[in-house]
Amino acid sequence: MATILEIAALDKNLSIMMKALKAAGVDSSLTGIGPFTILAPINLAFGKMKSPDTYDQLMGQIGKTTRMADVMNCHILKGKKLLRDFRDGQKIPNIFGTELLVSVKDDEVRVNGARILTKDRQGSNGVVHSIDAVQIPA
């Protein structure tokens, strides 16, 4: 069975996230046994980012700051969270150390306002969900 990184790498809609994970060195933490849950922003989500945290600006800071790693770590949860595990009003900690707020309405699940688009792609060390927004830590 493929790992969650291998699953994400096969999805062309997640190519920008994969580049960011690798550039920031976060991908190495996702090769372990896990389990992990990745809330993976689609490529279009990176285009919606506002200054000072645009994708290009963050990539330009690689090696100078940990900001891109911080942003990527906001999208990773310890444990395997399938769509059915998300509950309205639930607060879920990410590996960055902040909490993400879940809202469920009319069978639509959002995490910190980002809508889960593609769900429950399971790998040997966790699960991948794609989302429509990038989570930016304060």
ABEGO torsion letter per residue (X at the ends): XBBAAAAAAABAAAAAAAAAAAAAGAAAAAABAOBBBBBBBBAAAAAABBOABBAAAAAAABGABAAAAAAAAAABBBEBBBAAABBBGBBBBBAAGBBBBBBBBGGBBBBGGBBBABBGBBBAAEBBBBBABBBBBX
